[in-house]
Amino acid sequence: MTSLAGHPFRKMNGLGNEFVVLDLRQSKARMTEDAAKLIADPKTGPGCDQVITLENRPDASGVFMGVWNADGSEVGACGNAARCVGWLLMEEAGADDIDFETLAGAIHASRVGETRIAVDMGEPKFGWRDIPLSEQMDDTRFVDVKLGPIDNPVLWGPSAVNVGNPHCIFFVKDAEAQALDRFGPLVENHPLFPERANVSVAEVKSEHAIRLRVWERGVGITKACGSAACAALVAANRRRLTARKATVTLDGGDLAIEWRDDNHIIMTGPFSDDGEGTLPDNL
């Protein structure tokens, strides 16, 4: 297998969620857990939240987008990266919309402006097996996770939903006041989530506005997480806290999220192309 050392890459971001994008479609090189760790670590590589690969996988009908977290784990989806990759592929094809594949399923992206892309993130999954959870829960709007003393928990009853990845969303009065850096890794690795989970705290500002902070599994606190923004809007609507369309404000900026009547979630937001480089020769 060809080494990734010296391979060209593109640095991109969506609302500060940073990516190293590698086009492997014409290469025999393949991403591995160890390589992803080295690339994501700024001490040994360019540094990023996720490593994104463009591949020709045998079971994919078109271009495949691989998503590798900073800890080397491959995951199903990344909404912010989907906007970046959507733009790259549209530029390549000279088109205003494009389809590509991920582990979580097909993605459709379209231009909304020079620096804004809309992505169809597909349909949310609410069944306990589909999220997945380790035990049966018939109503995943409220799942059995508590933080703090059992008889007086600080946080409890989050929603769980799968939007390409498992998400656990706590609804709180003040998102800024939550010690997400402390309890994020605990909930990520909670026994209820066999594939771990992205952990969010969501503050509903109004029927059409949510403030969101996110701990991403395998990464930590990030400036933005597109799939978490989608999950938060869907979970809030299921709990009758918001409408089916809202602006979700993350640390890195705003995303427009709409849960359409056909059950598909549309995420619209900006992307940034931050330049090109080559991976270190000693990677």
C-alpha positions in Angstrom: 0.0 0.0 0.0 1.3 3.4 -1.0 2.4 5.7 1.9 0.5 8.9 2.7 3.8 10.7 3.3 4.1 13.7 1.1 0.5 13.4 -0.2 -1.1 16.7 -1.1 -4.0 17.9 1.1 -6.4 20.8 1.4 -7.2 22.6 4.6 -10.9 23.6 5.0 -13.3 24.5 7.7 -17.0 24.9 8.4 -17.7 27.5 11.2 -14.2 26.8 12.6 -14.6 23.0 12.5 -11.3 22.2 10.9 -10.6 19.6 8.3 -7.6 18.1 6.4 -9.1 16.9 3.0 -7.2 14.2 1.1 -8.2 13.2 -2.4 -7.3 9.4 -2.6 -9.3 8.7 -5.8 -6.2 8.3 -7.9 -4.0 6.8 -5.2 -3.4 3.4 -3.8 -2.9 4.9 -0.4 -5.6 4.3 2.2 -6.4 6.1 5.5 -5.7 4.2 8.7 -6.4 4.9 12.3 -2.8 5.6 13.1 -2.4 7.9 10.0 -5.5 9.9 10.9 -4.2 10.4 14.4 -0.8 11.7 13.1 -2.5 14.0 10.5 -4.9 15.5 13.1 -2.2 16.1 15.7 -0.5 19.5 15.0 2.7 18.1 16.5 3.0 15.5 13.7 0.8 16.8 10.9 -1.2 19.8 9.7 -3.6 19.4 12.6 -7.4 19.3 12.4 -10.6 18.1 14.1 -11.4 15.5 11.4 -9.5 14.0 8.5 -11.7 13.8 5.4 -11.0 11.5 2.5 -12.3 11.4 -1.0 -12.3 7.8 -2.3 -13.6 5.4 -4.9 -15.0 2.7 -2.7 -16.3 -0.5 -4.4 -19.7 -0.3 -2.7 -20.3 3.4 -3.4 -22.2 4.6 -6.4 -20.2 7.8 -6.6 -17.5 9.7 -4.7 -17.2 8.5 -1.1 -16.5 10.9 1.7 -14.6 9.2 4.6 -14.7 10.9 8.0 -11.9 10.2 10.6 -12.0 11.8 14.0 -8.8 13.1 15.7 -8.6 9.9 17.8 -8.4 7.8 14.5 -11.9 6.5 14.6 -13.9 6.4 11.4 -17.5 7.7 11.8 -20.6 7.9 9.7 -21.1 11.6 8.9 -19.9 15.2 9.3 -22.3 18.0 8.3 -19.7 20.7 8.3 -17.3 18.6 6.2 -20.2 17.7 3.8 -20.5 21.4 2.9 -16.8 21.6 2.2 -16.7 18.5 0.1 -19.9 19.4 -1.6 -18.3 22.7 -2.8 -15.1 20.9 -3.9 -17.0 18.4 -6.0 -19.3 21.0 -7.5 -16.3 23.1 -8.5 -14.8 20.0 -10.0 -17.9 19.1 -11.9 -18.9 22.7 -12.9 -22.3 22.1 -11.3 -24.6 23.7 -8.8 -25.5 20.5 -7.0 -23.9 17.2 -6.4 -24.4 13.8 -4.8 -21.8 11.7 -2.9 -21.7 8.9 -0.4 -20.8 8.5 3.3 -21.0 5.6 5.8 -24.3 7.1 7.0 -25.7 7.2 3.4 -26.1 9.4 0.4 -25.6 13.2 0.7 -27.0 15.8 -1.7 -25.4 19.3 -1.6 -26.3 22.4 -3.5 -25.0 26.0 -3.8 -26.9 28.8 -2.0 -24.3 31.5 -2.6 -20.6 32.0 -3.1 -19.7 30.7 0.3 -22.9 28.9 1.5 -23.9 25.4 0.8 -27.1 23.5 1.6 -26.8 19.8 2.5 -29.6 17.2 2.7 -28.5 15.3 5.8 -31.2 12.6 5.3 -33.7 11.3 7.8 -33.2 11.2 11.6 -33.4 7.9 13.4 -35.2 7.6 16.8 -35.4 3.9 17.4 -33.2 2.7 20.3 -31.6 0.1 18.1 -30.9 2.7 15.3 -29.2 5.3 17.5 -28.0 2.8 18.9 -28.6 2.4 22.7 -27.5 -0.6 24.7 -31.0 -1.1 26.2 -34.6 -0.8 25.0 -36.2 2.7 25.5 -39.5 3.3 23.7 -39.4 7.1 24.0 -35.9 8.4 23.0 -37.1 12.0 23.5 -36.0 11.4 27.1 -33.3 8.8 27.9 -32.0 7.5 31.3 -28.8 9.5 31.7 -28.2 11.5 34.9 -25.3 13.7 36.0 -24.7 14.4 39.6 -26.4 13.0 42.7 -29.0 10.3 41.9 -31.6 12.0 44.1 -30.8 15.5 42.9 -29.1 15.3 39.4 -27.6 18.4 37.8 -28.6 17.3 34.3 -30.9 14.5 33.4 -33.3 13.2 30.7 -31.5 14.1 27.5 -32.8 13.3 24.0 -31.1 10.8 21.8 -31.2 10.7 18.0 -29.0 9.5 15.2 -28.2 12.0 12.4 -25.4 10.1 10.8 -23.8 9.7 14.3 -25.3 9.0 17.7 -26.2 12.3 19.5 -27.2 13.0 23.1 -28.7 16.4 23.7 -29.3 18.0 27.1 -31.7 20.9 27.1 -30.5 23.6 29.6 -31.4 27.1 30.7 -27.9 28.4 30.1 -25.6 26.6 27.6 -22.6 28.8 28.5 -22.8 27.8 32.2 -22.4 24.0 31.5 -19.1 22.3 32.2 -19.1 20.4 28.9 -15.4 19.8 29.1 -15.9 17.8 32.3 -19.0 15.8 31.6 -18.7 15.5 27.8 -16.2 12.6 27.9 -18.2 10.9 30.6 -21.5 10.9 28.6 -19.6 10.1 25.3 -18.5 6.9 26.9 -21.7 6.2 28.9 -22.7 2.5 28.8 -26.0 3.4 27.2 -24.1 4.4 24.0 -22.2 1.3 22.7 -20.8 3.4 19.8 -20.2 6.4 22.0 -22.0 9.6 21.4 -21.7 13.3 20.5 -22.8 15.3 23.5 -24.5 18.6 23.3 -26.1 21.2 25.6 -28.9 23.1 23.9 -30.5 26.4 25.1 -33.7 27.2 23.4 -33.8 30.9 22.9 -37.1 31.1 21.0 -39.3 29.0 18.6 -36.7 29.7 15.9 -33.4 30.0 17.7 -31.1 27.5 19.6 -27.8 28.1 21.3 -25.7 24.9 21.1 -22.3 23.7 22.4 -20.9 20.4 21.4 -18.5 17.7 22.6 -17.7 15.5 19.6 -16.9 11.9 20.2 -13.2 11.2 19.5 -12.4 14.9 19.2 -13.6 17.0 22.2 -15.2 20.4 22.2 -15.4 21.8 18.7 -16.4 25.2 17.4 -19.2 23.6 15.4 -20.8 20.3 14.6 -23.3 20.2 11.7 -24.9 16.8 12.5 -25.3 18.0 16.2 -27.1 21.1 15.0 -29.5 18.9 13.0 -30.0 16.6 15.9 -30.6 19.5 18.3 -33.3 21.0 16.1 -35.1 17.7 15.6 -34.9 16.8 19.3 -36.2 20.3 20.3 -39.1 20.0 17.9 -40.0 16.5 19.2 -40.2 18.0 22.7 -42.3 20.8 21.3 -39.7 23.4 22.2 -39.2 24.8 18.7 -40.6 24.9 15.2 -39.3 22.6 12.5 -37.0 25.4 11.3 -34.5 27.4 13.4 -31.1 29.1 13.5 -28.7 27.1 15.5 -25.8 29.2 16.9 -22.6 27.3 17.7 -19.3 28.7 19.0 -18.2 29.2 15.4 -21.3 30.8 14.0 -24.8 30.1 12.7 -26.4 27.2 10.8 -29.9 27.3 9.3 -31.6 23.9 10.0 -34.9 22.8 8.6 -36.6 19.5 9.3 -38.9 19.2 6.3 -42.3 17.5 6.2 -40.7 14.7 4.1 -38.6 13.9 7.2 -35.3 15.1 5.6 -33.1 17.6 7.5 -31.6 20.4 5.4 -28.6 22.2 6.9 -27.4 25.5 5.3 -24.2 27.3 6.2 -20.8 28.6 5.1 -17.5 26.9 4.3 -14.0 28.1 4.0 -11.2 27.0 1.8 -8.0 27.7 3.8 -5.2 26.6 1.4 -3.2 23.6 0.2 -0.1 21.7 1.5 1.6 18.4 1.5 1.8 15.9 4.4 5.2 15.6 6.1 7.6 13.1 4.5 8.1 11.4 7.9 4.4 10.8 8.5 
